[in-house]
Each structure stands twice: as C-alpha cells, then as structure tokens.
C-alpha cells in the first residue's frame, strides 16, 4: 500500500505473516490466527467469523458498536412524539414525559377530556 511518493507500507492479510515485500513477502502462518487474542471487545464476548476470519463482538446489554465501546442511549432515536421528553432509564429503557394534552407510552395520543398534566 503506497503511503506517499517516497514511502510504501506493506501489510499482510489476516492469517499471513511477513514484511509484505516481494513475491514471498507474506507467507501463510503456521499457527492458527485468532483475532480475539487482543481482546477487542471492551464490554462483550469475542468470537471469530468463520467466513471472513475477522472478529465479532457480542455486546452486553448496555453497550453497542464494533468493539462494544459505546454506551447505548435509548433516547438517541427521539422516541417520544408530540414534544414529549425522553427520560433514559439505566441505559436499558426509556420513559416519555408527555406534554399537556398527550398520553401514551410515547405520547402518541391526544388526551380526551381534560388535559392530563405530567406527574413529577
């Protein structure tokens, strides 16, 4: 791989070792490659994708991302409708605080009769 006009860096593909230079620069490694050796999954379990040879992270409930390094925010998708405010509950769930005149799990319905005021 060319980095600049004066510098070239050669990287062997997964499962191969060597400096990457020339026809014999990368040779098949005699030891089985394990992409999980470096513990890439910060908050989850690592397994090997048998097709690509790459790693896959199975994240714990509160985490997401390729390396399970991002804390989930159930409010990030703005699930509350009609101006409702999303309240994050332990990174696992959410609760919508509806504006006056709206009800429902995600403030999806207009209240019938008297306006319902939020309880704090």
Buried (B, 14 or more C-beta within 10 A) or exposed (E): EEEEEEEEEEEBEEEBBBEBEEEEEBEEEEEEEEBBEEEBBBBBEBEBEEEEEEBBBEBBEBBBBEBBBBEBEBBEEEBBBBEBEBEBEEBEEBBBEBBEBBBBBBBBBEBEEEEBEEEE
